[in-house]
Amino acid sequence: MAWLLIQIASQIFPFFDIPSWAVRLVVLLLIIGFPIALIFSWAFEMTPAGIKRTEDVAPGGAITRGTGRKLDLLIIGVLLAVITILIFQGVHPHVSPSASSIPKKSIAVLPFENLSANQENAYFANGVQNEILTNLAKIADLKVISHTSVMQYKSGIARNLREIGQQLGVAHLLEGSVQRDGGKVRVNVQLIDARTDAHLWAQTDDRDLADVFAIQSEIAKAIADQLQAKLSLSEIAAIEERPTNDLHVHAISLIDEASYYGLNTEKNLFQAVELLNQAITRDPAFLLAYCKLAEAHDGIYWNDIDHTPRRLELANAAINSAFRLRPDSGEAHLALAVHFYNGYRDYDHARDELAIAVRGMPNNARIFEWRGYIDRRQGRWHEAERDFMQAMELDPQNRDLLFGAAFTYICLREYKQAREVSDRGVALVKEQLHTATSWLDRLP
């Protein structure tokens, strides 16, 4: 009976969020009570007339022999059931509740392999993968994992796809390779069911290099069709829109993952400003470059590297240029939200801009992350917790996001959740710093 009570406490208590010390207390009380129970069982006997002292009971007058046999049979039955369950779990892998709750219309686009003879084209393969991911993220009917979380699963190494799917919380994965040869490009992709390792769909495109943006759009729409995701007319238009006509300039769009997640240092922020200004000089209509430039200036201002009105004017000028190009751009509204937050601590206007940005970028984890920071600063603690949970769903391997969520749990005195989330962040630090450094090294 003591063993059975310990099993109940260890299995049921965590389900109701009862602290672990309560389980230890149950075990301690059973250890203390066990010798007491032995003494009482020696001194007393159970009879049809009730409990009596052992010396007052005639031989054969106790009923413990029959009840003891029944208890033995009960214990044997419980042990057999436990053994049967363990054998079944060994033969049939256990499916956790989190796995069963993974939405079917969910996907992560893993880093593509560079098959080009010139290894300097690795940045080009990253750009193709990033653009397909960005296009899929514009579809509200899909759950798409953010760029930051997928980049640690490098190409060219053996991947455990089921494990990756579990870690990222998705039902599907997209793998691919890119081969660039002069003015030609070959893009090969394959869609995989992460739950079964089954290959669902594959496509190979051989085109002129100038058609690479069309390839990326077609792949995104084909994947949406495979996952039976509904596409609105505005989403189709957004997917088909070219970010820039200059392929060299497009490579710089990778810089935000390095600068804003994990390497937000003075050197890298100024490097971002320099490279983005070069991109804008080559293509003055590159909207994304203006948005990233504004965030780089705001980062320099927020981190007290250059806390001057002139720095805010530079950020504001970049945002104005983005809005002149496309007033309804989700990227522009996100950049403006960050500008209100970092530049002026104007949280209400920042929240308004995020509400507009999410319409065009429903899978952008940074929108929910920034909303979490705003709610936290305004004392909306439970709203902040909800926002960080949404952000972590889309970006589960972002260490800065995890630490931000952990601090929110600490403020709410939810220490168990804080410990779990912060432990995940600590485990990611070394790997993500190494990955981010590699991105910067490969930039042209």
C-alpha positions as CSV (number, residue, x, y, z in Angstrom):
1,M,0.0,0.0,0.0
2,A,2.9,2.4,0.7
3,W,4.4,1.7,-2.7
4,L,1.0,2.3,-4.3
5,L,0.5,5.6,-2.5
6,I,4.0,6.8,-3.6
7,Q,3.2,6.0,-7.2
8,I,-0.1,7.9,-7.0
9,A,1.7,10.9,-5.5
10,S,4.5,11.0,-8.0
11,Q,2.2,10.7,-11.0
12,I,-0.9,12.6,-10.0
13,F,0.6,15.6,-8.0
14,P,2.5,17.1,-11.0
15,F,-0.6,17.0,-13.1
16,F,-2.3,19.3,-10.7
17,D,0.8,21.5,-10.3
18,I,1.3,20.4,-6.7
19,P,4.9,21.3,-5.6
20,S,7.5,18.5,-5.7
21,W,8.1,19.0,-1.9
22,A,4.6,17.5,-1.4
23,V,5.7,14.2,-3.0
24,R,8.7,14.1,-0.8
25,L,6.5,14.8,2.2
26,V,4.3,11.8,1.3
27,V,7.4,9.5,1.0
28,L,8.7,10.8,4.3
29,L,5.5,10.2,6.2
30,L,5.2,6.7,4.7
31,I,8.8,5.9,5.9
32,I,8.0,7.2,9.4
33,G,4.6,5.4,9.4
34,F,5.9,2.0,8.1
35,P,7.4,0.8,11.4
36,I,4.4,2.1,13.3
37,A,2.1,0.1,11.1
38,L,4.3,-3.0,11.7
39,I,4.0,-2.6,15.5
40,F,0.3,-2.2,15.3
41,S,-0.1,-5.2,13.0
42,W,1.9,-7.2,15.5
43,A,0.0,-6.0,18.6
44,F,-3.5,-6.2,17.1
45,E,-5.7,-8.6,15.1
46,M,-8.7,-8.0,12.9
47,T,-11.7,-10.2,13.9
48,P,-15.4,-10.3,12.8
49,A,-16.1,-8.3,16.0
50,G,-13.6,-5.6,15.2
51,I,-9.9,-4.9,16.1
52,K,-8.6,-6.7,19.3
53,R,-5.3,-7.2,21.0
54,T,-3.5,-10.3,19.7
55,E,-3.4,-12.1,23.1
56,D,-7.2,-11.8,23.4
57,V,-7.9,-13.5,20.1
58,A,-8.2,-17.3,20.0
59,P,-6.2,-19.2,17.3
60,G,-8.2,-19.0,14.0
61,G,-10.3,-16.1,15.3
62,A,-8.6,-13.5,13.1
63,I,-9.7,-12.7,9.6
64,T,-6.2,-11.4,8.4
65,R,-5.3,-14.6,6.6
66,G,-8.2,-14.1,4.1
67,T,-7.7,-10.4,3.7
68,G,-4.0,-10.8,3.4
69,R,-4.4,-13.2,0.5
70,K,-6.8,-10.7,-1.2
71,L,-4.2,-8.0,-0.7
72,D,-1.5,-10.2,-2.1
73,L,-3.6,-10.8,-5.2
74,L,-4.3,-7.1,-5.5
75,I,-0.6,-6.2,-5.4
76,I,0.3,-9.0,-7.9
77,G,-2.4,-7.7,-10.2
78,V,-1.1,-4.1,-10.0
79,L,2.5,-5.3,-10.6
80,L,1.4,-7.3,-13.7
81,A,-0.5,-4.2,-15.0
82,V,2.6,-2.0,-14.6
83,I,4.8,-4.6,-16.3
84,T,2.3,-4.9,-19.2
85,I,2.3,-1.1,-19.6
86,L,6.1,-0.9,-19.6
87,I,6.4,-3.6,-22.3
88,F,3.7,-1.9,-24.4
89,Q,5.5,1.4,-24.2
90,G,8.8,-0.3,-25.2
91,V,7.1,-1.8,-28.3
92,H,5.0,1.2,-29.2
93,P,6.7,4.6,-28.9
94,H,4.9,6.9,-26.5
95,V,3.2,9.9,-28.2
96,S,3.3,12.8,-25.8
97,P,0.4,15.2,-25.4
98,S,2.4,17.9,-27.0
99,A,3.0,15.8,-30.1
100,S,-0.7,15.0,-30.5
101,S,-1.5,18.7,-30.2
102,I,0.8,19.7,-33.1
103,P,-1.3,21.4,-35.8
104,K,-1.4,19.5,-39.1
105,K,-0.9,22.8,-41.1
106,S,2.5,23.5,-39.5
107,I,5.9,23.6,-41.1
108,A,9.6,24.5,-40.6
109,V,11.9,25.3,-43.5
110,L,15.3,23.8,-42.6
111,P,18.6,25.3,-44.0
112,F,19.2,24.4,-47.6
113,E,22.4,22.6,-48.7
114,N,24.7,24.5,-51.0
115,L,25.7,22.2,-53.9
116,S,27.5,24.9,-55.9
117,A,31.2,24.3,-56.7
118,N,31.9,27.8,-55.3
119,Q,31.3,27.6,-51.6
120,E,30.9,31.4,-51.5
121,N,27.4,30.7,-52.9
122,A,26.4,29.4,-49.4
123,Y,24.9,32.8,-48.7
124,F,22.8,32.4,-51.9
125,A,21.4,29.0,-50.7
126,N,20.5,30.7,-47.4
127,G,18.7,33.4,-49.2
128,V,16.6,31.0,-51.2
129,Q,15.6,29.1,-48.0
130,N,14.9,32.4,-46.1
131,E,12.7,33.7,-48.9
132,I,10.6,30.5,-49.1
133,L,10.2,30.6,-45.3
134,T,9.2,34.3,-45.5
135,N,6.6,33.6,-48.2
136,L,5.1,30.8,-46.2
137,A,5.0,32.9,-43.1
138,K,2.6,35.3,-44.8
139,I,-0.1,32.6,-44.9
140,A,-2.4,32.9,-41.9
141,D,-3.7,29.4,-42.2
142,L,-0.3,27.9,-41.6
143,K,2.0,27.8,-38.5
144,V,5.5,28.5,-39.7
145,I,8.6,28.4,-37.5
146,S,10.8,31.6,-37.5
147,H,14.2,31.8,-39.2
148,T,16.0,32.1,-35.9
149,S,14.9,28.7,-34.6
150,V,15.6,26.7,-37.8
151,M,19.1,27.9,-38.5
152,Q,20.7,25.7,-35.9
153,Y,19.7,22.6,-37.9
154,K,22.5,23.0,-40.4
155,S,22.6,21.3,-43.8
156,G,25.1,18.7,-44.7
157,I,24.8,16.8,-41.4
158,A,22.5,13.8,-40.4
159,R,19.2,15.1,-39.2
160,N,16.7,13.3,-37.0
161,L,13.6,14.6,-38.6
162,R,11.1,13.3,-36.1
163,E,13.1,14.8,-33.2
164,I,13.4,18.1,-35.0
165,G,9.6,18.1,-35.6
166,Q,9.1,17.5,-31.9
167,Q,11.5,20.2,-30.9
168,L,9.9,22.8,-33.2
169,G,6.4,21.7,-32.7
170,V,5.5,21.1,-36.4
171,A,4.0,18.3,-38.4
172,H,6.0,19.0,-41.6
173,L,9.6,19.9,-42.6
174,L,11.0,21.2,-45.9
175,E,14.5,20.3,-46.9
176,G,16.2,21.4,-50.0
177,S,19.4,22.1,-51.9
178,V,20.5,24.9,-54.2
179,Q,23.1,24.7,-57.0
180,R,24.2,27.9,-58.8
181,D,26.3,27.7,-61.9
182,G,26.9,31.0,-63.7
183,G,23.6,32.3,-64.9
184,K,21.7,29.1,-64.0
185,V,20.2,27.8,-60.8
186,R,18.8,24.5,-59.7
187,V,16.5,24.4,-56.6
188,N,15.5,21.0,-55.2
189,V,13.0,20.7,-52.3
190,Q,11.2,17.9,-50.6
191,L,8.3,18.1,-48.1
192,I,8.4,15.5,-45.3
193,D,5.9,14.4,-42.7
194,A,8.0,14.9,-39.5
195,R,5.7,12.5,-37.6
196,T,6.4,9.5,-39.9
197,D,9.5,10.5,-42.0
198,A,7.3,10.0,-45.1
199,H,8.2,12.0,-48.2
200,L,5.0,13.8,-49.3
201,W,6.1,15.9,-52.2
202,A,9.3,16.9,-54.1
203,Q,10.1,19.3,-56.9
204,T,13.2,20.3,-58.9
205,D,13.5,23.5,-60.8
206,D,16.1,24.4,-63.4
207,R,15.9,28.1,-64.3
208,D,17.8,31.2,-65.2
209,L,19.2,32.9,-62.2
210,A,16.9,35.9,-62.8
211,D,13.9,33.6,-62.2
212,V,14.9,32.6,-58.7
213,F,12.2,34.8,-57.0
214,A,9.6,33.2,-59.2
215,I,10.8,29.7,-58.1
216,Q,10.6,30.7,-54.5
217,S,7.0,32.0,-54.9
218,E,5.9,28.9,-56.8
219,I,7.4,26.6,-54.2
220,A,5.6,28.4,-51.4
221,K,2.3,28.2,-53.1
222,A,2.8,24.5,-54.0
223,I,3.6,23.7,-50.3
224,A,0.5,25.6,-49.2
225,D,-1.5,23.5,-51.6
226,Q,0.0,20.3,-50.3
227,L,-0.9,21.3,-46.7
228,Q,-4.4,22.3,-47.9
229,A,-3.9,25.9,-46.5
230,K,-6.3,28.5,-47.6
231,L,-4.8,31.5,-49.5
232,S,-6.4,34.9,-49.7
233,L,-5.9,37.1,-52.7
234,S,-3.8,39.5,-50.7
235,E,-1.6,36.6,-49.5
236,I,-1.1,35.4,-53.0
237,A,-0.1,38.9,-54.1
238,A,2.3,39.2,-51.1
239,I,4.0,35.9,-52.0
240,E,4.4,36.8,-55.6
241,E,5.9,40.2,-54.8
242,R,9.7,40.5,-55.5
243,P,11.6,41.9,-52.5
244,T,14.3,43.4,-54.8
245,N,15.6,43.0,-58.4
246,D,19.2,42.8,-57.2
247,L,20.2,39.3,-56.0
248,H,23.4,40.6,-54.4
249,V,21.3,43.1,-52.3
250,H,18.9,40.4,-51.2
251,A,21.6,38.5,-49.4
252,I,21.9,41.3,-46.9
253,S,18.3,40.5,-45.7
254,L,19.9,37.7,-43.6
255,I,21.7,40.2,-41.4
256,D,18.8,40.9,-39.0
257,E,19.0,37.3,-37.5
258,A,22.6,37.9,-36.7
259,S,22.3,41.5,-35.4
260,Y,19.0,41.4,-33.5
261,Y,19.2,37.9,-32.1
262,G,22.3,36.9,-30.3
263,L,24.9,39.5,-31.6
264,N,23.3,42.8,-30.9
265,T,26.6,44.5,-30.2
266,E,28.0,47.9,-31.2
267,K,30.2,46.4,-33.9
268,N,27.5,44.4,-35.6
269,L,24.9,47.2,-35.4
270,F,27.2,49.6,-37.2
271,Q,28.1,46.8,-39.7
272,A,24.4,46.4,-40.3
273,V,24.0,50.1,-41.0
274,E,26.9,50.1,-43.4
275,L,25.7,47.1,-45.3
276,L,22.1,48.2,-45.5
277,N,23.1,51.6,-46.7
278,Q,25.1,49.8,-49.5
279,A,22.0,47.8,-50.3
280,I,19.8,50.9,-50.5
281,T,22.3,52.6,-52.8
282,R,22.2,49.6,-55.2
283,D,18.4,49.3,-55.0
284,P,16.6,52.4,-53.6
285,A,13.3,50.5,-53.8
286,F,14.4,47.7,-51.4
287,L,11.7,48.2,-48.7
288,L,13.0,45.5,-46.3
289,A,16.5,47.2,-46.2
290,Y,14.9,50.5,-45.0
291,C,13.0,48.6,-42.3
292,K,16.1,46.8,-41.1
293,L,18.1,50.0,-41.3
294,A,15.6,51.8,-39.0
295,E,15.8,49.0,-36.5
296,A,19.6,49.1,-36.5
297,H,19.6,52.8,-35.8
298,D,17.0,52.3,-33.1
299,G,19.2,49.5,-31.6
300,I,22.2,51.9,-31.5
301,Y,20.0,54.5,-29.7
302,W,18.4,52.0,-27.3
303,N,21.7,50.5,-26.2
304,D,23.2,54.0,-25.5
305,I,25.8,53.6,-28.2
306,D,24.7,56.8,-29.7
307,H,21.8,58.2,-27.7
308,T,21.2,61.3,-29.7
309,P,18.3,63.0,-31.5
310,R,20.3,62.6,-34.7
311,R,20.2,58.8,-34.4
312,L,16.4,58.9,-34.1
313,E,16.2,61.1,-37.1
314,L,18.1,58.5,-39.2
315,A,15.8,55.8,-38.0
316,N,12.7,58.0,-38.8
317,A,14.0,58.8,-42.3
318,A,14.4,55.1,-43.1
319,I,10.9,54.4,-41.9
320,N,9.4,57.2,-43.9
321,S,11.2,55.8,-47.0
322,A,9.6,52.4,-46.4
323,F,6.1,53.9,-46.1
324,R,6.6,55.9,-49.3
325,L,7.3,52.6,-51.1
326,R,4.4,50.6,-49.6
327,P,2.2,52.2,-46.9
328,D,0.4,48.9,-46.1
329,S,3.7,47.0,-45.5
330,G,3.7,44.8,-42.4
331,E,7.5,45.1,-42.2
332,A,7.2,49.0,-42.2
333,H,4.6,48.9,-39.4
334,L,6.8,46.6,-37.3
335,A,9.8,48.9,-37.8
336,L,7.6,51.8,-36.7
337,A,6.4,49.9,-33.6
338,V,10.1,49.3,-32.7
339,H,10.9,52.9,-33.3
340,F,8.1,54.1,-30.9
341,Y,9.3,51.6,-28.3
342,N,13.0,52.1,-28.5
343,G,13.1,55.7,-29.4
344,Y,10.3,57.3,-27.4
345,R,9.0,54.6,-25.0
346,D,5.6,55.3,-26.6
347,Y,4.0,51.9,-25.8
348,D,0.4,52.7,-26.9
349,H,1.4,53.8,-30.4
350,A,3.8,50.8,-30.6
351,R,1.0,48.5,-29.8
352,D,-1.2,50.1,-32.5
353,E,1.5,49.5,-35.1
354,L,1.9,45.9,-34.1
355,A,-1.8,45.3,-34.5
356,I,-1.5,46.5,-38.1
357,A,1.8,44.6,-38.8
358,V,0.3,41.2,-37.7
359,R,-2.3,41.3,-40.4
360,G,0.3,40.9,-43.1
361,M,2.8,38.8,-41.0
362,P,0.6,36.4,-38.9
363,N,3.6,34.1,-38.3
364,N,6.1,36.8,-37.3
365,A,7.2,35.8,-33.7
366,R,8.8,39.2,-33.2
367,I,5.4,40.9,-33.3
368,F,4.2,38.8,-30.3
369,E,7.5,39.2,-28.5
370,W,7.4,43.0,-28.8
371,R,3.8,43.0,-27.6
372,G,4.9,40.9,-24.6
373,Y,7.5,43.5,-23.7
374,I,4.9,46.3,-24.0
375,D,2.3,44.4,-21.8
376,R,5.0,43.7,-19.3
377,R,6.0,47.4,-19.0
378,Q,2.4,48.4,-18.7
379,G,1.8,45.8,-15.9
380,R,-0.4,43.6,-18.0
381,W,1.3,40.5,-16.7
382,H,-1.0,37.7,-17.9
383,E,-1.3,39.3,-21.3
384,A,2.5,39.4,-21.5
385,E,2.6,35.7,-20.6
386,R,0.1,34.9,-23.4
387,D,2.1,37.0,-25.9
388,F,5.4,35.2,-25.0
389,M,3.8,31.8,-25.3
390,Q,2.6,32.8,-28.8
391,A,6.0,34.0,-29.7
392,M,7.7,30.8,-28.4
393,E,5.3,28.7,-30.4
394,L,6.6,30.3,-33.6
395,D,10.2,30.7,-32.4
396,P,10.9,27.9,-29.9
397,Q,14.7,28.0,-30.3
398,N,15.3,31.7,-29.8
399,R,17.4,32.1,-26.7
400,D,16.7,35.9,-26.2
401,L,13.0,35.3,-26.5
402,L,13.2,32.4,-24.0
403,F,15.1,34.5,-21.5
404,G,12.5,37.3,-21.9
405,A,9.7,34.8,-21.3
406,A,11.5,33.4,-18.2
407,F,11.9,36.9,-16.7
408,T,8.1,37.4,-17.2
409,Y,7.4,34.1,-15.3
410,I,9.7,35.2,-12.5
411,C,7.7,38.5,-12.2
412,L,4.6,36.4,-12.0
413,R,6.3,34.1,-9.4
414,E,5.7,31.1,-11.6
415,Y,9.2,29.8,-10.8
416,K,8.7,26.3,-12.2
417,Q,7.9,27.6,-15.7
418,A,10.7,30.2,-15.4
419,R,13.3,27.5,-14.7
420,E,12.1,25.3,-17.5
421,V,12.2,28.1,-20.1
422,S,15.5,29.5,-18.9
423,D,17.1,26.1,-19.0
424,R,16.1,25.8,-22.7
425,G,17.7,29.2,-23.3
426,V,21.0,28.3,-21.6
427,A,21.2,25.1,-23.7
428,L,20.9,27.2,-26.9
429,V,23.5,29.9,-26.1
430,K,26.7,28.3,-27.4
431,E,25.1,26.8,-30.6
432,Q,23.3,30.0,-31.6
433,L,26.2,32.2,-31.1
434,H,28.3,29.9,-33.3
435,T,25.6,29.9,-36.0
436,A,25.1,33.6,-35.9
437,T,28.9,34.2,-36.3
438,S,28.9,31.9,-39.3
439,W,26.1,33.9,-41.0
440,L,28.1,37.1,-40.7
441,D,31.3,35.5,-42.0
442,R,29.4,34.4,-45.2
443,L,27.8,37.7,-46.0
444,P,29.3,39.4,-49.1
